[in-house]
Amino acid sequence: MDDRGPEADRGSGHRGGALKMVQLRLMTDDKALGERVLELLLPVLEDAVQLQASEPTVLTHRAGGFRAVLDVRPATADEELTTALRLRRERHLDSLLYEVGDEVELKIRQSGYWVHEGLEDEGEDARIHYDVPAGTRGRVVKVRNYPSPNPYVVLWEVHGHPEIGVAQHDLCRASTRSAAR
């Protein structure tokens, strides 16, 4: 214990000014195997919310094999949150199926209302009701590039042409058969 007291090195990742880390060493006589394992290990460490890892240092090996060292430590609460949010965003964006301009069809009826800002300012009933039946065709006009329960804004081909946010599971690609209707 130093003069900072017993709490100085608890949970902070620091002790006496030095960062506490663990070294992971990869060593093998088979260079290709070592490189492949490192290639597989790096994304796992990058996605590990509770760990922070340094860039690997590849060392020389006497017999032409493979040696690498990585420093690994527990992540701070801020680092955990940052990694978790990055992963959530990446996985959300990777899972989106439709793009702006795609023709889609509604699987399930959508009804509700949105508030017209201009009418609201005038003191009138500012609710604009919409009812979009299942099977209605529309075009994706916006894709929200952040986690959202309704990542697609679709302009529907029904009376009033409502433009509403829709969940991915409520859509399918518009079939060519339905386009001929």
Backbone as CSV, one residue per row, in Angstrom:
resi,resn,N_x,N_y,N_z,CA_x,CA_y,CA_z,C_x,C_y,C_z
1,MET,0.852,-1.178,0.000,0.000,0.000,0.000,0.890,1.230,0.000
2,ASP,0.515,2.246,-0.804,1.306,3.471,-0.817,0.638,4.526,0.051
3,ASP,1.132,5.760,-0.003,0.625,6.822,0.867,-0.735,7.363,0.441
4,ARG,-1.321,6.821,-0.639,-2.653,7.261,-1.070,-3.752,6.531,-0.309
5,GLY,-3.417,5.553,0.470,-4.411,4.840,1.269,-4.833,3.542,0.620
6,PRO,-5.632,2.721,1.340,-6.008,1.393,0.858,-6.931,1.416,-0.355
7,GLU,-7.653,2.512,-0.596,-8.590,2.578,-1.715,-7.901,2.956,-3.025
8,ALA,-6.658,3.356,-2.985,-5.980,3.930,-4.149,-5.923,2.987,-5.337
9,ASP,-5.733,1.689,-5.112,-5.585,0.797,-6.265,-6.758,-0.152,-6.437
10,ARG,-7.842,0.046,-5.725,-8.982,-0.851,-5.832,-9.887,-0.471,-6.991
11,GLY,-10.000,-1.353,-7.988,-10.946,-1.168,-9.079,-10.571,-0.107,-10.097
12,SER,-9.467,0.570,-9.931,-9.137,1.647,-10.849,-8.291,1.193,-12.017
13,GLY,-7.687,0.011,-11.925,-6.787,-0.436,-12.965,-5.393,0.149,-12.802
14,HIS,-5.184,0.943,-11.777,-3.885,1.572,-11.540,-3.348,1.161,-10.174
15,ARG,-2.066,1.086,-10.095,-1.425,0.839,-8.808,-0.081,1.534,-8.847
16,GLY,0.066,2.501,-7.981,1.313,3.234,-7.941,1.608,3.925,-9.263
17,GLY,0.565,4.358,-9.978,0.742,5.077,-11.224,0.871,4.186,-12.449
18,ALA,1.090,2.898,-12.287,1.233,1.994,-13.438,-0.092,1.290,-13.697
19,LEU,-0.425,1.131,-14.951,-1.653,0.460,-15.340,-1.494,-1.043,-15.156
20,LYS,-2.458,-1.677,-14.458,-2.416,-3.126,-14.259,-2.876,-3.816,-15.533
21,MET,-2.054,-4.744,-16.023,-2.398,-5.483,-17.232,-1.922,-6.915,-17.113
22,VAL,-2.492,-7.736,-17.935,-2.077,-9.126,-18.064,-1.550,-9.276,-19.484
23,GLN,-0.486,-10.031,-19.653,0.033,-10.272,-20.990,-0.457,-11.612,-21.503
24,LEU,-0.987,-11.590,-22.712,-1.325,-12.820,-23.411,-0.198,-13.075,-24.395
25,ARG,0.349,-14.279,-24.363,1.424,-14.638,-25.273,0.957,-15.767,-26.177
26,LEU,1.171,-15.583,-27.455,0.880,-16.623,-28.435,2.228,-17.116,-28.952
27,MET,2.485,-18.398,-28.805,3.759,-18.953,-29.256,3.515,-20.317,-29.887
28,THR,4.087,-20.509,-31.066,3.997,-21.791,-31.748,5.140,-21.897,-32.755
29,ASP,5.496,-23.117,-33.078,6.520,-23.331,-34.103,5.932,-23.219,-35.508
30,ASP,4.594,-23.189,-35.610,3.910,-23.115,-36.904,3.463,-21.661,-37.126
31,LYS,4.203,-20.924,-37.941,3.935,-19.501,-38.163,2.522,-19.259,-38.707
32,ALA,2.088,-20.048,-39.684,0.757,-19.865,-40.278,-0.345,-20.078,-39.240
33,LEU,-0.177,-21.075,-38.398,-1.163,-21.341,-37.343,-1.215,-20.176,-36.363
34,GLY,-0.063,-19.680,-35.940,-0.015,-18.544,-35.014,-0.691,-17.318,-35.585
35,GLU,-0.406,-17.021,-36.858,-1.027,-15.868,-37.507,-2.539,-16.037,-37.605
36,ARG,-2.999,-17.241,-37.905,-4.442,-17.504,-38.022,-5.138,-17.368,-36.672
37,VAL,-4.534,-17.894,-35.620,-5.129,-17.777,-34.280,-5.199,-16.309,-33.863
38,LEU,-4.155,-15.544,-34.123,-4.174,-14.115,-33.799,-5.268,-13.402,-34.597
39,GLU,-5.403,-13.753,-35.863,-6.440,-13.168,-36.718,-7.837,-13.452,-36.155
40,LEU,-8.047,-14.639,-35.605,-9.343,-15.001,-35.017,-9.535,-14.387,-33.634
41,LEU,-8.468,-14.227,-32.897,-8.540,-13.725,-31.525,-8.822,-12.224,-31.464
42,LEU,-8.248,-11.444,-32.372,-8.393,-9.988,-32.307,-9.844,-9.508,-32.349
43,PRO,-10.705,-9.999,-33.245,-12.102,-9.549,-33.220,-12.837,-9.951,-31.936
44,VAL,-12.485,-11.092,-31.372,-13.110,-11.528,-30.116,-12.758,-10.541,-29.007
45,LEU,-11.492,-10.169,-28.921,-11.069,-9.205,-27.906,-11.674,-7.832,-28.159
46,GLU,-11.777,-7.440,-29.415,-12.357,-6.138,-29.749,-13.819,-6.058,-29.332
47,ASP,-14.547,-7.176,-29.418,-15.966,-7.204,-29.058,-16.213,-7.567,-27.600
48,ALA,-15.162,-7.829,-26.843,-15.323,-8.174,-25.426,-15.576,-6.892,-24.646
49,VAL,-16.800,-6.708,-24.211,-17.209,-5.468,-23.542,-16.400,-5.224,-22.267
50,GLN,-16.073,-6.263,-21.538,-15.421,-6.096,-20.239,-13.897,-6.125,-20.302
51,LEU,-13.318,-6.177,-21.500,-11.859,-6.203,-21.639,-11.382,-5.117,-22.589
52,GLN,-10.179,-4.652,-22.351,-9.482,-3.757,-23.265,-8.158,-4.421,-23.609
53,ALA,-7.816,-4.475,-24.878,-6.583,-5.129,-25.318,-5.757,-4.163,-26.149
54,SER,-4.439,-4.297,-26.020,-3.529,-3.487,-26.821,-3.407,-4.097,-28.214
55,GLU,-2.768,-3.365,-29.102,-2.417,-3.931,-30.401,-1.367,-5.006,-30.147
56,PRO,-1.375,-6.079,-30.900,-0.387,-7.131,-30.671,1.010,-6.683,-31.110
57,THR,1.990,-7.146,-30.376,3.385,-6.958,-30.766,3.882,-8.307,-31.251
58,VAL,4.222,-8.388,-32.527,4.721,-9.639,-33.088,6.237,-9.652,-32.888
59,LEU,6.718,-10.711,-32.269,8.137,-10.850,-31.958,8.787,-11.839,-32.912
60,THR,10.096,-11.795,-32.977,10.807,-12.768,-33.817,10.826,-14.119,-33.120
61,HIS,10.970,-15.159,-33.914,11.019,-16.524,-33.388,12.247,-17.182,-33.977
62,ARG,13.055,-17.800,-33.129,14.339,-18.390,-33.567,14.184,-19.349,-34.738
63,ALA,13.185,-20.197,-34.678,13.058,-21.259,-35.682,12.063,-20.896,-36.787
64,GLY,11.699,-19.610,-36.873,10.764,-19.202,-37.921,9.311,-19.412,-37.549
65,GLY,9.030,-19.743,-36.310,7.651,-19.927,-35.858,6.968,-18.586,-35.628
66,PHE,6.095,-18.524,-34.639,5.311,-17.318,-34.394,5.286,-16.998,-32.900
67,ARG,5.493,-15.720,-32.571,5.364,-15.226,-31.202,4.712,-13.855,-31.247
68,ALA,3.730,-13.652,-30.422,3.078,-12.344,-30.304,2.667,-12.136,-28.858
69,VAL,2.600,-10.862,-28.449,2.218,-10.493,-27.088,1.146,-9.411,-27.166
70,LEU,0.110,-9.553,-26.335,-0.936,-8.541,-26.198,-1.093,-8.214,-24.723
71,ASP,-1.289,-6.947,-24.406,-1.608,-6.547,-23.047,-3.124,-6.468,-22.938
72,VAL,-3.690,-7.073,-21.896,-5.140,-7.106,-21.696,-5.430,-6.676,-20.267
73,ARG,-6.510,-5.895,-20.102,-6.912,-5.455,-18.766,-8.432,-5.331,-18.715
74,PRO,-8.989,-5.334,-17.501,-10.434,-5.100,-17.379,-10.773,-3.692,-17.877
75,ALA,-11.894,-3.551,-18.535,-12.337,-2.253,-19.037,-12.917,-1.422,-17.903
76,THR,-12.789,-0.112,-18.016,-13.454,0.784,-17.077,-14.938,0.817,-17.438
77,ALA,-15.748,1.382,-16.582,-17.187,1.477,-16.852,-17.448,2.272,-18.133
78,ASP,-16.708,3.362,-18.345,-16.876,4.163,-19.567,-16.499,3.369,-20.811
79,GLU,-15.410,2.603,-20.726,-14.986,1.789,-21.870,-16.002,0.687,-22.168
80,GLU,-16.567,0.091,-21.113,-17.596,-0.938,-21.308,-18.796,-0.351,-22.041
81,LEU,-19.241,0.822,-21.602,-20.395,1.465,-22.226,-20.095,1.822,-23.676
82,THR,-18.928,2.387,-23.925,-18.543,2.755,-25.284,-18.522,1.533,-26.202
83,THR,-17.934,0.439,-25.735,-17.873,-0.783,-26.546,-19.269,-1.344,-26.770
84,ALA,-20.090,-1.375,-25.723,-21.447,-1.915,-25.856,-22.260,-1.105,-26.862
85,LEU,-22.157,0.221,-26.806,-22.894,1.060,-27.751,-22.386,0.884,-29.176
86,ARG,-21.068,0.757,-29.344,-20.498,0.538,-30.678,-21.012,-0.774,-31.261
87,LEU,-20.986,-1.832,-30.447,-21.448,-3.137,-30.923,-22.923,-3.114,-31.273
88,ARG,-23.715,-2.462,-30.433,-25.151,-2.393,-30.697,-25.418,-1.661,-32.009
89,ARG,-24.704,-0.559,-32.213,-24.892,0.206,-33.445,-24.452,-0.619,-34.654
90,GLU,-23.278,-1.246,-34.579,-22.785,-2.033,-35.708,-23.715,-3.188,-36.035
91,ARG,-24.195,-3.869,-35.016,-25.074,-5.021,-35.258,-26.426,-4.582,-35.782
92,HIS,-26.902,-3.435,-35.300,-28.172,-2.901,-35.805,-28.034,-2.575,-37.288
93,LEU,-26.986,-1.846,-37.637,-26.821,-1.430,-39.027,-26.565,-2.620,-39.938
94,ASP,-25.852,-3.619,-39.443,-25.581,-4.801,-40.256,-26.845,-5.625,-40.502
95,SER,-27.841,-5.461,-39.646,-29.039,-6.285,-39.774,-30.131,-5.626,-40.625
96,LEU,-29.932,-4.388,-41.046,-30.951,-3.716,-41.850,-31.007,-4.324,-43.253
97,LEU,-32.211,-4.621,-43.725,-32.394,-5.299,-45.008,-32.704,-4.360,-46.168
98,TYR,-33.310,-3.225,-45.874,-33.801,-2.360,-46.935,-33.008,-1.064,-46.987
99,GLU,-33.010,-0.441,-48.189,-32.308,0.817,-48.411,-33.291,1.843,-48.950
100,VAL,-32.898,3.111,-48.912,-33.731,4.170,-49.472,-34.005,3.839,-50.939
101,GLY,-35.271,3.953,-51.316,-35.678,3.663,-52.690,-36.252,2.277,-52.885
102,ASP,-36.028,1.364,-51.939,-36.557,0.005,-52.073,-38.080,0.021,-52.023
103,GLU,-38.681,-0.791,-52.883,-40.131,-0.979,-52.880,-40.463,-2.076,-51.881
104,VAL,-41.368,-1.781,-50.955,-41.728,-2.732,-49.905,-43.237,-2.893,-49.846
105,GLU,-43.644,-3.919,-49.121,-45.057,-4.214,-48.925,-45.277,-4.414,-47.429
106,LEU,-46.391,-3.915,-46.929,-46.698,-4.013,-45.509,-47.311,-5.377,-45.189
107,LYS,-46.751,-6.069,-44.204,-47.271,-7.390,-43.811,-48.464,-7.278,-42.878
108,ILE,-48.514,-6.222,-42.082,-49.538,-6.084,-41.057,-50.075,-4.652,-41.078
109,ARG,-51.372,-4.502,-40.883,-52.015,-3.192,-40.919,-51.365,-2.236,-39.917
110,GLN,-51.174,-1.005,-40.333,-50.639,0.048,-39.468,-51.674,1.166,-39.402
111,SER,-52.036,1.559,-38.212,-52.947,2.695,-38.076,-52.541,3.501,-36.858
112,GLY,-52.868,4.759,-36.887,-52.527,5.654,-35.788,-52.673,7.087,-36.237
113,TYR,-51.913,7.969,-35.633,-51.941,9.366,-36.038,-50.587,9.993,-35.767
114,TRP,-50.366,11.101,-36.447,-49.192,11.913,-36.182,-49.680,13.341,-35.973
115,VAL,-48.888,14.155,-35.330,-49.299,15.526,-35.006,-48.749,16.482,-36.063
116,HIS,-49.666,17.229,-36.687,-49.302,18.228,-37.700,-48.923,19.504,-36.947
117,GLU,-47.681,19.898,-37.046,-47.184,21.036,-36.265,-47.879,22.348,-36.619
118,GLY,-48.188,22.553,-37.906,-48.847,23.790,-38.328,-50.235,23.927,-37.728
119,LEU,-51.010,22.846,-37.718,-52.355,22.896,-37.136,-52.293,23.035,-35.629
120,GLU,-51.292,22.443,-35.013,-51.143,22.519,-33.564,-50.940,23.964,-33.134
121,ASP,-50.161,24.709,-33.902,-49.904,26.122,-33.591,-51.171,26.960,-33.675
122,GLU,-52.114,26.562,-34.528,-53.360,27.307,-34.711,-54.427,26.908,-33.692
123,GLY,-54.121,25.960,-32.812,-55.054,25.550,-31.778,-56.092,24.544,-32.240
124,GLU,-55.970,24.019,-33.442,-56.924,23.031,-33.949,-56.503,21.632,-33.516
125,ASP,-57.392,20.662,-33.790,-57.031,19.263,-33.565,-55.938,18.933,-34.574
126,ALA,-54.743,18.747,-34.083,-53.578,18.611,-34.956,-53.266,17.163,-35.305
127,ARG,-54.145,16.239,-34.919,-53.879,14.830,-35.200,-54.313,14.476,-36.618
128,ILE,-53.378,13.920,-37.357,-53.666,13.449,-38.713,-53.677,11.921,-38.637
129,HIS,-54.842,11.338,-38.847,-54.995,9.888,-38.735,-54.568,9.206,-40.030
130,TYR,-54.029,8.006,-39.887,-53.685,7.202,-41.061,-54.095,5.763,-40.793
131,ASP,-54.371,5.060,-41.887,-54.706,3.641,-41.825,-54.127,3.005,-43.085
132,VAL,-53.129,2.182,-42.908,-52.455,1.548,-44.045,-52.712,0.050,-43.943
133,PRO,-53.541,-0.509,-44.827,-53.866,-1.935,-44.749,-52.679,-2.832,-45.122
134,ALA,-52.714,-4.051,-44.620,-51.702,-5.050,-44.988,-51.733,-5.234,-46.498
135,GLY,-50.581,-5.445,-47.103,-50.486,-5.636,-48.545,-50.247,-4.349,-49.313
136,THR,-50.317,-3.194,-48.632,-50.083,-1.912,-49.299,-48.614,-1.780,-49.667
137,ARG,-48.393,-1.269,-50.881,-47.020,-1.047,-51.348,-46.556,0.347,-50.945
138,GLY,-45.238,0.458,-50.763,-44.656,1.750,-50.438,-43.193,1.776,-50.842
139,ARG,-42.576,2.933,-50.616,-41.164,3.107,-50.959,-40.436,3.627,-49.729
140,VAL,-39.297,3.017,-49.415,-38.480,3.463,-48.279,-37.893,4.822,-48.642
141,VAL,-38.175,5.834,-47.802,-37.659,7.182,-48.062,-36.565,7.584,-47.073
142,LYS,-36.436,6.815,-45.979,-35.391,7.122,-45.003,-35.071,5.857,-44.222
143,VAL,-33.793,5.665,-43.920,-33.359,4.573,-43.052,-32.641,5.222,-41.874
144,ARG,-33.143,4.965,-40.675,-32.516,5.538,-39.472,-31.254,4.739,-39.172
145,ASN,-30.117,5.414,-39.148,-28.829,4.754,-38.945,-28.416,4.737,-37.483
146,TYR,-29.372,4.476,-36.629,-29.146,4.328,-35.195,-30.184,3.329,-34.692
147,PRO,-29.947,2.711,-33.540,-30.925,1.735,-33.051,-32.304,2.372,-32.881
148,SER,-33.302,1.776,-33.508,-34.665,2.287,-33.467,-35.625,1.119,-33.658
149,PRO,-36.765,1.131,-32.958,-37.743,0.057,-33.182,-38.384,0.151,-34.568
150,ASN,-38.372,1.337,-35.173,-38.946,1.559,-36.498,-37.893,2.221,-37.388
151,PRO,-36.920,1.440,-37.871,-35.801,2.050,-38.587,-36.119,2.559,-39.996
152,TYR,-37.275,2.174,-40.550,-37.604,2.571,-41.921,-38.744,3.566,-41.929
153,VAL,-38.565,4.660,-42.664,-39.669,5.582,-42.929,-40.107,5.277,-44.352
154,VAL,-41.401,4.933,-44.477,-41.936,4.477,-45.767,-43.072,5.406,-46.195
155,LEU,-43.050,5.785,-47.463,-44.131,6.553,-48.075,-45.074,5.539,-48.709
156,TRP,-46.333,5.495,-48.214,-47.281,4.459,-48.647,-48.169,4.944,-49.771
157,GLU,-48.564,4.016,-50.644,-49.411,4.310,-51.797,-50.885,4.149,-51.423
158,VAL,-51.351,4.939,-50.484,-52.759,4.952,-50.088,-53.191,6.414,-49.955
159,HIS,-54.490,6.627,-49.755,-55.045,7.977,-49.620,-54.251,8.783,-48.585
160,GLY,-53.842,9.945,-48.963,-53.089,10.814,-48.065,-51.588,10.560,-48.093
161,HIS,-51.176,9.478,-48.696,-49.754,9.094,-48.795,-49.000,9.308,-47.475
162,PRO,-49.428,8.620,-46.427,-48.732,8.807,-45.153,-47.284,8.312,-45.238
163,GLU,-46.453,8.984,-44.522,-45.037,8.634,-44.425,-44.805,8.276,-42.961
164,ILE,-44.681,6.970,-42.671,-44.596,6.538,-41.271,-43.404,5.616,-41.041
165,GLY,-42.950,5.592,-39.790,-41.877,4.688,-39.395,-42.424,3.279,-39.216
166,VAL,-41.654,2.293,-39.710,-42.116,0.907,-39.672,-40.971,0.001,-39.213
167,ALA,-41.328,-1.027,-38.454,-40.355,-2.029,-38.014,-40.008,-2.962,-39.168
168,GLN,-38.795,-3.480,-39.148,-38.338,-4.366,-40.219,-39.224,-5.605,-40.356
169,HIS,-39.660,-6.176,-39.220,-40.452,-7.405,-39.284,-41.870,-7.183,-39.823
170,ASP,-42.268,-5.912,-40.001,-43.581,-5.617,-40.569,-43.524,-5.392,-42.081
171,LEU,-42.337,-5.575,-42.687,-42.158,-5.323,-44.112,-41.681,-6.565,-44.850
172,CYS,-41.934,-6.584,-46.156,-41.305,-7.552,-47.050,-41.065,-6.828,-48.363
173,ARG,-40.191,-7.387,-49.174,-39.941,-6.772,-50.481,-41.227,-6.857,-51.307
174,ALA,-41.490,-5.789,-52.039,-42.680,-5.782,-52.897,-42.486,-6.792,-54.003
175,SER,-43.485,-7.628,-54.183,-43.382,-8.665,-55.226,-43.752,-8.065,-56.568
176,THR,-43.231,-8.650,-57.626,-43.575,-8.163,-58.970,-45.022,-8.479,-59.292
177,ARG,-45.555,-9.537,-58.681,-46.969,-9.899,-58.881,-47.877,-8.790,-58.365
178,SER,-47.561,-8.248,-57.181,-48.420,-7.218,-56.625,-48.264,-5.891,-57.369
179,ALA,-47.126,-5.703,-58.067,-46.915,-4.479,-58.828,-47.847,-4.413,-60.029
180,ALA,-48.288,-5.569,-60.518,-49.169,-5.618,-61.697,-50.619,-5.346,-61.348
181,ARG,-50.941,-5.270,-60.059,-52.327,-5.045,-59.646,-52.867,-3.734,-60.115
